[in-house]
């Protein structure tokens, strides 16, 4: 468990770091293409998703695991039929946290790289002092963000229909 403490300390140190700080490194390593943008988004979303999955897995009731094991469940069945369903609400929470981070990282990457996309369009509008163009980008980001959050809520409700939180919502 010593490795877990070292890894946990590393994750705790990296978690508050600005995800957009990784974009220049990705551009340096991967160039001004979609690859650097995808890598930046992946790196920005990795920690929230992994931390939530880890917390969900560590929070699985040991009695459930012991009960399944005593009934002869294999490791595979234990994972798929006990641990994963028990951890799934936490995993979904991590994905809900990662979704806005992905959107923010994408737009900031487009702003830094220029070119196509909403972020690039907003920077282009800013360069020509086109205030309505910049504000229309802000409004588009807000609408897209709201739509993504609502879509994720619907997906969560659909996938967790069996869970107690579905009854509360």
Secondary structure, 3 states (H helix, E strand, C coil): CHHHHHHHHHHHHHHCCCHHHHHHHHHHHHCCCHHHHHHHHHHHHHHHHHHHHHHHHHCCCHHHHHHHHHCCCCHHHHHHHHHHHHHHHHHHHHHHHHHHHHHHHHHHHHHHHCCCCHHHHHHHHHHCCCHHHHHHHHHHHHHHHHHHHHHHHHHHHHHCCCCHHHHHC
